[in-house]
Amino acid sequence: MEQDSSKESPSQEGSSSPGGRPSSDLGQAFSQILHRLTGQEFTRCKARNAALQDLSALIDATEPAKLLEGSGTSLRGMPEMLGRVAEAVEKHAAPPNEQEGRSDGPSAVAEKAAAVGFLFLKLLRKVEAAKNSLGCPAWKTGLRPLAAPIYIFVVTHSLELPWTSPRSRDVAGEVLTVLLQVTECGSVAGFLRGENEDEKGRFTGIMGLLKPDLNKESWKNNPATKHVFSWTLQQVTRPWLNQHLERILPPSLLISDDYQTENKILGVDCLHHIVLNVAVLLCLLDLFPVLEKALHWKGDAARSTTHCDEVLQLILTHMEPEHRLLLRRTYARNLPAFVKRLGILTVRHLKRLERVILGYLEVYDGPEEEARLKILETLKLLMQYAWPRISCRLVVLLKALLKLICDVARDPNLTPEPVKSALLEEATDCLILLDHCSQGQVKSLLAKILQSCEDSKVVNCIRKVQQVSEDTPYDGT
């Protein structure tokens, strides 16, 4: 495509400058290229290369400031057009679906990605020049439609995946560097969430672009999409992730529910990140009935596992080896709600719950003892819902509870008295329930301890268990 405007001589202030076009002509030129990029002919190699070459020439010939025209009050104008062109170019560089049988092998995709990367670099440098010449905040609005598709391109081709090569990864890395520089962001996290409280991040826009490719029918069409989603999700942490729960939870559950191990692991990693970084974790429990509304147990077969089962399993998997107190408290804080939601179905997780409960009861949790109090609450709920399975665990649970009571009673000064009282009361309630589940065996075993125990606090707990047990019949819970 010839650029006649490139032959024009410099003009006076207020008229078209070198390489400039009237806005309507420039928009029309980009619109024509967009039509070629998205048309049927673009699938042919020759037409594809010609369209990209013409786009490159058009960017070269356009005055930088013209690229952001119309961005002062809205995204209409050149920024919107450039965003649509960037989306089309990004899709051109995307790896093909393996089931499509396209001829684009990994090396061909990497080669296309490198070419597209150089095109994006050229465009970003033009935008940076426009930003510097405008000297006003309009560039931020104008850059927004471009930022999301360029970011998706960067993540698609900067990770070490089958369709990338060292050269394509280097080019993608350079595009990311320039993108952060133009947007004045110090990191990818800042780019996504916003560098300060007043700045709106780009996470929402990026998730909006990914959304059509993250539903049940489409998420495997582009093998890069799941990786872009997962990697992007991991860059945003608390408290910024809270507001995006409805956008990030469904795709995470979808990916984790796949039959392929690779996808299961990727989805579980996403769910783990959500569990750790979304303060409103209990909102998951409110969303599960909506997500599982199509699941109805008909009574003629074992109940299928639910999303709630999957998330509880994930929580328990990470609770067991966790040694950091802050995370232990976070996990324990939400455990009772999951046991309540599953009810009798908690028996599916009984062995792992037992290990977690025993492990957490042994560890001092700081002056507030939040983790151990929540674990005791969880144990009470577990005995109420799964009481037929508790009697065979009598010995290990009784030892753990008595050890906790003795440790708290002998604690000289680490724990405030109100917290000690709460721990002793919760542990005593657990002993009462354990006695009920074991048909009075706890009361008999505790009678021997009374003969040799000299600690008044421990004695009081044991006597309370005996007294309540004598007044309660053992005919069910």
C-alpha positions as CSV (number, residue, x, y, z in Angstrom):
1,M,0.0,0.0,0.0
2,E,1.5,3.3,-1.0
3,Q,1.5,6.1,1.4
4,D,1.1,9.3,-0.6
5,S,1.2,11.4,2.6
6,S,4.7,10.4,3.2
7,K,5.7,12.6,0.3
8,E,4.1,15.7,1.7
9,S,6.4,18.5,2.9
10,P,6.2,19.9,6.4
11,S,3.2,22.1,7.0
12,Q,2.3,25.1,9.1
13,E,0.9,24.7,12.6
14,G,-2.8,23.7,12.5
15,S,-2.7,21.8,9.2
16,S,-1.7,18.2,8.5
17,S,1.8,17.4,9.6
18,P,4.3,15.1,7.9
19,G,2.9,11.7,7.5
20,G,-0.5,12.8,8.8
21,R,-3.9,12.0,7.4
22,P,-7.3,13.6,8.0
23,S,-8.9,11.6,10.8
24,S,-11.6,10.2,8.5
25,D,-9.0,9.0,6.0
26,L,-6.8,7.5,8.7
27,G,-9.8,5.7,10.3
28,Q,-10.9,4.4,6.9
29,A,-7.4,3.1,6.1
30,F,-7.2,1.2,9.4
31,S,-10.8,0.0,8.9
32,Q,-9.8,-1.5,5.5
33,I,-6.9,-3.3,7.0
34,L,-9.1,-4.6,9.9
35,H,-11.5,-6.0,7.3
36,R,-8.6,-7.8,5.6
37,L,-7.3,-9.1,8.9
38,T,-10.6,-10.6,9.8
39,G,-11.8,-11.7,6.3
40,Q,-11.7,-15.2,4.7
41,E,-8.8,-14.3,2.5
42,F,-6.6,-13.6,5.5
43,T,-6.2,-17.4,6.0
44,R,-4.1,-17.5,2.8
45,C,-0.4,-16.9,3.5
46,K,0.1,-14.3,0.8
47,A,-2.9,-12.2,1.8
48,R,-1.9,-12.5,5.4
49,N,1.6,-11.2,4.9
50,A,0.4,-8.4,2.6
51,A,-2.1,-7.2,5.2
52,L,0.5,-7.2,8.0
53,Q,3.0,-5.4,5.8
54,D,0.4,-2.7,4.9
55,L,-0.4,-2.3,8.5
56,S,3.2,-1.8,9.4
57,A,3.6,0.8,6.6
58,L,0.5,2.6,7.7
59,I,1.8,2.8,11.3
60,D,5.1,4.1,10.0
61,A,3.4,6.8,7.9
62,T,1.0,8.0,10.6
63,E,1.7,11.0,12.8
64,P,1.9,9.7,16.4
65,A,-0.7,12.2,17.8
66,K,-3.3,11.0,15.3
67,L,-3.3,7.6,16.8
68,L,-4.9,8.9,20.0
69,E,-7.5,11.2,18.4
70,G,-10.9,10.8,20.0
71,S,-9.6,9.6,23.3
72,G,-10.3,12.6,25.4
73,T,-13.8,11.8,26.5
74,S,-14.4,8.3,25.2
75,L,-12.8,5.4,23.4
76,R,-14.4,6.3,20.1
77,G,-12.1,7.2,17.3
78,M,-8.7,5.9,16.6
79,P,-8.0,4.2,20.0
80,E,-11.1,2.0,19.5
81,M,-10.1,1.1,16.0
82,L,-6.5,0.4,17.0
83,G,-7.8,-1.9,19.8
84,R,-9.8,-3.9,17.3
85,V,-6.8,-4.1,14.9
86,A,-4.6,-5.3,17.8
87,E,-7.1,-8.0,18.8
88,A,-7.2,-9.3,15.2
89,V,-3.4,-9.3,15.0
90,E,-3.1,-11.0,18.4
91,K,-5.4,-13.8,17.2
92,H,-3.3,-14.2,14.1
93,A,-0.3,-15.1,16.2
94,A,-2.2,-17.5,18.5
95,P,-1.4,-21.2,18.4
96,P,-3.9,-23.4,16.5
97,N,-6.2,-25.8,18.1
98,E,-4.6,-29.3,17.8
99,Q,-7.9,-30.8,16.5
100,E,-8.2,-28.3,13.7
101,G,-5.4,-30.0,11.7
102,R,-3.9,-26.7,10.6
103,S,-0.5,-26.7,9.0
104,D,0.9,-24.2,11.5
105,G,3.5,-26.1,13.4
106,P,5.3,-24.8,16.5
107,S,8.1,-23.2,14.5
108,A,5.6,-21.4,12.2
109,V,3.6,-20.1,15.1
110,A,6.8,-18.8,16.8
111,E,7.8,-17.1,13.5
112,K,4.5,-15.4,13.2
113,A,4.7,-14.4,16.9
114,A,8.0,-12.7,16.3
115,A,6.7,-10.8,13.3
116,V,3.6,-9.7,15.2
117,G,5.8,-8.7,18.2
118,F,7.9,-6.3,16.1
119,L,4.6,-4.8,14.8
120,F,3.4,-4.3,18.3
121,L,6.7,-2.7,19.3
122,K,6.4,-0.3,16.4
123,L,2.9,0.6,17.4
124,L,3.7,1.1,21.1
125,R,6.7,3.3,20.3
126,K,4.4,5.5,18.2
127,V,1.9,5.7,21.1
128,E,4.7,6.6,23.4
129,A,5.7,9.4,21.1
130,A,2.1,10.6,21.0
131,K,1.9,10.5,24.7
132,N,5.0,12.7,25.0
133,S,3.7,15.1,22.4
134,L,0.2,15.4,23.9
135,G,1.3,16.2,27.4
136,C,-2.1,15.5,28.8
137,P,-3.9,12.5,30.4
138,A,-5.8,11.6,27.2
139,W,-3.1,9.1,26.3
140,K,-4.2,6.8,29.2
141,T,-7.7,6.5,27.9
142,G,-6.5,6.1,24.4
143,L,-4.0,3.4,25.3
144,R,-6.6,1.2,27.2
145,P,-8.1,-0.6,24.1
146,L,-4.6,-1.5,23.0
147,A,-3.2,-2.7,26.3
148,A,-5.3,-5.8,26.8
149,P,-4.8,-7.6,23.4
150,I,-1.0,-6.7,23.5
151,Y,-0.8,-8.1,27.0
152,I,-2.5,-11.4,25.9
153,F,0.0,-11.7,23.1
154,V,2.9,-11.1,25.5
155,V,1.8,-13.9,27.9
156,T,0.9,-16.3,25.1
157,H,4.4,-16.1,23.7
158,S,6.6,-15.3,26.7
159,L,6.0,-18.5,28.6
160,E,8.0,-21.6,27.8
161,L,5.3,-23.6,25.9
162,P,5.3,-25.8,22.8
163,W,4.5,-23.0,20.3
164,T,7.2,-20.6,21.5
165,S,10.9,-20.4,20.6
166,P,13.8,-18.5,22.3
167,R,13.4,-15.8,19.7
168,S,9.6,-15.4,20.0
169,R,10.0,-15.3,23.8
170,D,12.6,-12.6,23.6
171,V,10.5,-10.5,21.3
172,A,7.4,-11.0,23.6
173,G,9.6,-10.0,26.6
174,E,10.7,-6.8,24.8
175,V,7.0,-6.0,24.0
176,L,6.2,-6.4,27.7
177,T,9.0,-4.1,28.7
178,V,7.8,-1.4,26.3
179,L,4.2,-1.9,27.3
180,L,5.0,-1.4,31.0
181,Q,7.1,1.6,30.1
182,V,4.4,3.3,28.0
183,T,1.7,2.6,30.6
184,E,4.0,3.9,33.3
185,C,3.7,0.7,35.3
186,G,6.6,-0.7,37.4
187,S,5.4,-4.3,37.3
188,V,2.9,-6.7,35.7
189,A,0.9,-6.7,39.0
190,G,0.7,-2.9,38.9
191,F,-0.3,-3.0,35.2
192,L,-3.2,-5.4,36.1
193,R,-4.5,-3.9,39.3
194,G,-3.5,-0.3,38.9
195,E,-0.4,1.4,40.3
196,N,-2.4,3.3,43.0
197,E,-5.9,3.5,44.4
198,D,-7.1,6.1,42.0
199,E,-6.0,4.2,38.9
200,K,-8.2,1.5,37.4
201,G,-6.2,-1.5,36.4
202,R,-6.5,-3.5,33.3
203,F,-7.4,-6.9,34.8
204,T,-11.1,-6.5,34.0
205,G,-10.5,-5.6,30.4
206,I,-8.2,-8.6,29.9
207,M,-10.6,-11.0,31.5
208,G,-13.3,-9.5,29.3
209,L,-11.3,-10.3,26.2
210,L,-10.6,-13.9,27.5
211,K,-14.2,-14.6,28.6
212,P,-15.5,-15.8,25.2
213,D,-12.7,-18.3,25.1
214,L,-13.2,-19.5,28.7
215,N,-16.6,-21.2,28.5
216,K,-17.4,-24.9,28.4
217,E,-17.6,-25.0,24.6
218,S,-14.6,-22.8,23.7
219,W,-11.9,-23.0,26.3
220,K,-9.9,-25.7,24.4
221,N,-10.1,-23.9,21.0
222,N,-6.9,-21.9,21.8
223,P,-4.4,-23.9,23.8
224,A,-2.8,-20.7,25.1
225,T,-6.0,-19.3,26.8
226,K,-5.9,-21.4,29.9
227,H,-2.2,-20.5,30.5
228,V,-2.9,-16.8,29.9
229,F,-5.8,-16.9,32.4
230,S,-3.8,-18.9,35.0
231,W,-0.6,-16.8,34.8
232,T,-2.6,-13.5,34.9
233,L,-4.7,-14.7,37.9
234,Q,-1.5,-15.5,39.8
235,Q,-0.2,-11.9,39.4
236,V,-3.1,-10.4,41.3
237,T,-3.3,-10.9,45.0
238,R,-5.4,-9.7,48.0
239,P,-7.1,-7.3,48.4
240,W,-7.4,-6.5,44.7
241,L,-8.7,-10.0,43.7
242,N,-11.8,-9.8,45.9
243,Q,-13.8,-7.8,43.4
244,H,-13.1,-10.2,40.5
245,L,-14.4,-13.4,42.1
246,E,-17.3,-13.8,39.7
247,R,-14.9,-13.6,36.8
248,I,-12.2,-15.9,38.0
249,L,-14.0,-18.7,39.8
250,P,-16.0,-20.3,37.0
251,P,-13.0,-20.7,34.6
252,S,-10.9,-22.1,37.5
253,L,-13.5,-24.7,38.3
254,L,-14.0,-25.5,34.6
255,I,-10.3,-26.1,34.1
256,S,-9.9,-28.2,37.3
257,D,-12.8,-30.4,36.3
258,D,-11.2,-31.6,33.0
259,Y,-10.2,-35.2,32.5
260,Q,-6.6,-34.3,31.5
261,T,-4.2,-34.3,34.5
262,E,-2.4,-31.3,33.1
263,N,-5.6,-29.2,33.1
264,K,-6.6,-30.5,36.5
265,I,-3.3,-29.3,38.0
266,L,-3.6,-26.0,36.3
267,G,-7.2,-25.5,37.6
268,V,-6.3,-26.6,41.1
269,D,-3.4,-24.0,41.2
270,C,-5.9,-21.3,40.2
271,L,-8.4,-22.4,42.9
272,H,-5.5,-22.5,45.5
273,H,-4.6,-18.9,44.6
274,I,-8.2,-17.8,45.0
275,V,-8.5,-19.6,48.3
276,L,-5.4,-17.8,49.6
277,N,-6.2,-14.3,48.2
278,V,-9.9,-13.8,48.3
279,A,-10.9,-12.6,51.7
280,V,-14.5,-13.5,51.0
281,L,-13.8,-17.2,50.6
282,L,-17.2,-18.0,52.1
283,C,-18.8,-16.4,49.0
284,L,-17.8,-19.6,47.3
285,L,-20.3,-21.5,49.4
286,D,-23.0,-19.1,48.2
287,L,-22.0,-19.6,44.6
288,F,-21.8,-23.4,44.7
289,P,-25.6,-23.9,44.7
290,V,-25.9,-21.8,41.6
291,L,-23.0,-23.6,39.8
292,E,-24.4,-27.0,40.8
293,K,-28.1,-26.4,40.2
294,A,-28.2,-29.0,37.5
295,L,-26.9,-31.7,39.9
296,H,-29.7,-33.6,41.6
297,W,-29.2,-36.9,43.5
298,K,-31.8,-39.5,42.4
299,G,-31.0,-41.9,45.2
300,D,-30.2,-44.8,42.9
301,A,-26.4,-44.3,42.9
302,A,-23.6,-42.7,44.9
303,R,-23.8,-39.0,45.0
304,S,-21.4,-37.3,42.6
305,T,-18.7,-35.0,44.0
306,T,-19.4,-31.3,43.9
307,H,-17.4,-28.2,43.6
308,C,-17.7,-27.8,47.4
309,D,-16.0,-31.3,47.7
310,E,-13.2,-30.2,45.3
311,V,-12.5,-27.0,47.2
312,L,-12.6,-28.6,50.6
313,Q,-10.2,-31.3,49.3
314,L,-7.9,-28.5,48.0
315,I,-8.0,-26.7,51.3
316,L,-7.2,-29.8,53.3
317,T,-4.4,-30.7,50.9
318,H,-2.7,-27.4,51.6
319,M,-3.6,-27.3,55.3
320,E,-1.8,-30.5,56.2
321,P,1.8,-29.4,55.5
322,E,1.3,-25.7,56.1
323,H,3.5,-24.3,58.9
324,R,3.0,-20.5,58.4
325,L,0.6,-19.4,61.2
326,L,-1.1,-16.7,59.1
327,L,-2.1,-19.2,56.4
328,R,-3.1,-21.8,59.0
329,R,-5.5,-19.3,60.6
330,T,-6.9,-18.4,57.1
331,Y,-7.6,-22.0,56.3
332,A,-9.0,-22.9,59.7
333,R,-11.2,-19.8,59.8
334,N,-13.2,-21.1,56.8
335,L,-13.2,-24.8,57.5
336,P,-16.4,-25.0,59.7
337,A,-18.5,-23.4,56.9
338,F,-17.4,-26.1,54.4
339,V,-18.2,-28.9,56.9
340,K,-21.6,-27.3,57.5
341,R,-22.3,-27.1,53.8
342,L,-21.4,-30.7,53.1
343,G,-23.1,-32.1,56.2
344,I,-23.1,-35.9,56.3
345,L,-21.1,-35.9,53.0
346,T,-18.1,-34.7,55.0
347,V,-17.4,-38.4,55.6
348,R,-15.8,-38.4,52.2
349,H,-13.0,-36.3,53.7
350,L,-12.9,-37.9,57.1
351,K,-9.4,-39.3,57.0
352,R,-7.8,-36.1,55.9
353,L,-9.9,-34.0,58.2
354,E,-8.8,-36.2,61.1
355,R,-5.1,-35.6,60.2
356,V,-5.6,-31.9,59.9
357,I,-7.5,-31.6,63.2
358,L,-4.9,-33.6,65.1
359,G,-2.0,-31.7,63.6
360,Y,-3.5,-28.3,64.2
361,L,-4.6,-29.0,67.8
362,E,-0.9,-29.7,68.7
363,V,0.4,-26.3,67.6
364,Y,0.2,-23.1,69.7
365,D,-1.3,-20.4,67.5
366,G,-0.5,-17.2,69.2
367,P,-2.3,-15.2,71.9
368,E,-5.7,-15.3,70.2
369,E,-5.5,-19.0,69.4
370,E,-7.8,-18.5,66.3
371,A,-6.7,-21.6,64.4
372,R,-7.2,-24.0,67.3
373,L,-10.5,-22.5,68.3
374,K,-11.8,-22.9,64.7
375,I,-10.4,-26.5,64.5
376,L,-12.3,-27.3,67.7
377,E,-15.5,-25.8,66.2
378,T,-14.8,-28.0,63.1
379,L,-14.4,-31.1,65.2
380,K,-17.7,-30.5,67.0
381,L,-19.5,-30.2,63.6
382,L,-17.7,-33.2,62.3
383,M,-18.9,-35.3,65.3
384,Q,-22.5,-34.1,64.9
385,Y,-22.7,-34.9,61.2
386,A,-20.5,-38.0,61.0
387,W,-21.1,-39.5,64.4
388,P,-21.3,-43.2,63.3
389,R,-17.7,-43.0,62.1
390,I,-16.3,-41.3,65.2
391,S,-16.3,-44.2,67.7
392,C,-13.4,-46.0,65.9
393,R,-11.4,-42.8,66.3
394,L,-12.1,-42.5,70.0
395,V,-8.5,-43.1,71.3
396,V,-6.7,-40.6,69.0
397,L,-9.3,-37.9,69.4
398,L,-9.4,-38.4,73.2
399,K,-5.6,-38.2,73.5
400,A,-5.5,-35.0,71.4
401,L,-8.2,-33.2,73.4
402,L,-6.8,-34.2,76.8
403,K,-3.3,-33.1,75.7
404,L,-4.7,-29.7,74.5
405,I,-6.6,-29.3,77.8
406,C,-3.5,-30.0,79.9
407,D,-1.3,-27.7,77.8
408,V,-3.7,-24.8,78.1
409,A,-4.2,-25.4,81.8
410,R,-0.5,-25.4,82.5
411,D,0.3,-22.4,80.2
412,P,1.7,-19.8,82.6
413,N,1.4,-16.6,80.7
414,L,1.4,-16.9,76.9
415,T,-2.4,-16.9,76.4
416,P,-4.8,-14.4,77.9
417,E,-7.3,-15.9,80.4
418,P,-10.4,-15.3,78.3
419,V,-8.8,-17.2,75.4
420,K,-7.7,-20.0,77.7
421,S,-11.3,-20.3,79.0
422,A,-12.7,-20.4,75.5
423,L,-10.2,-23.2,74.5
424,L,-11.0,-25.2,77.6
425,E,-14.8,-24.8,77.0
426,E,-14.6,-25.8,73.3
427,A,-12.4,-28.8,74.1
428,T,-14.8,-29.9,76.9
429,D,-17.7,-29.7,74.5
430,C,-15.8,-31.9,72.1
431,L,-15.2,-34.4,74.9
432,I,-18.9,-34.4,75.7
433,L,-19.8,-35.1,72.0
434,L,-17.1,-37.7,71.8
435,D,-18.5,-39.5,74.8
436,H,-22.0,-39.4,73.2
437,C,-20.6,-40.8,69.9
438,S,-18.8,-43.6,71.8
439,Q,-21.8,-44.6,74.0
440,G,-20.2,-43.4,77.2
441,Q,-16.7,-44.8,76.8
442,V,-15.1,-41.4,77.3
443,K,-16.7,-41.0,80.8
444,S,-15.3,-44.4,81.9
445,L,-11.8,-43.6,80.7
446,L,-11.8,-40.2,82.3
447,A,-12.8,-41.6,85.7
448,K,-9.3,-43.1,86.0
449,I,-7.6,-39.8,85.3
450,L,-9.5,-38.1,88.2
451,Q,-7.8,-40.3,90.7
452,S,-4.3,-39.0,89.8
453,C,-4.9,-35.5,88.3
454,E,-4.1,-32.5,90.6
455,D,-4.7,-29.6,88.1
456,S,-7.9,-27.9,89.1
457,K,-8.7,-26.7,85.5
458,V,-8.3,-30.2,84.1
459,V,-10.4,-31.7,86.9
460,N,-13.2,-29.2,86.2
461,C,-13.3,-30.1,82.5
462,I,-13.4,-33.8,83.3
463,R,-16.2,-33.4,85.9
464,K,-18.2,-31.3,83.5
465,V,-18.0,-34.1,80.9
466,Q,-19.0,-36.7,83.5
467,Q,-21.9,-34.6,84.7
468,V,-23.3,-33.9,81.3
469,S,-22.8,-37.5,80.2
470,E,-24.8,-38.8,83.2
471,D,-27.7,-36.6,82.3
472,T,-27.8,-37.5,78.6
473,P,-29.1,-40.8,77.2
474,Y,-27.1,-42.5,74.4
475,D,-29.8,-43.0,71.9
476,G,-28.4,-41.0,69.0
477,T,-27.1,-37.5,68.5
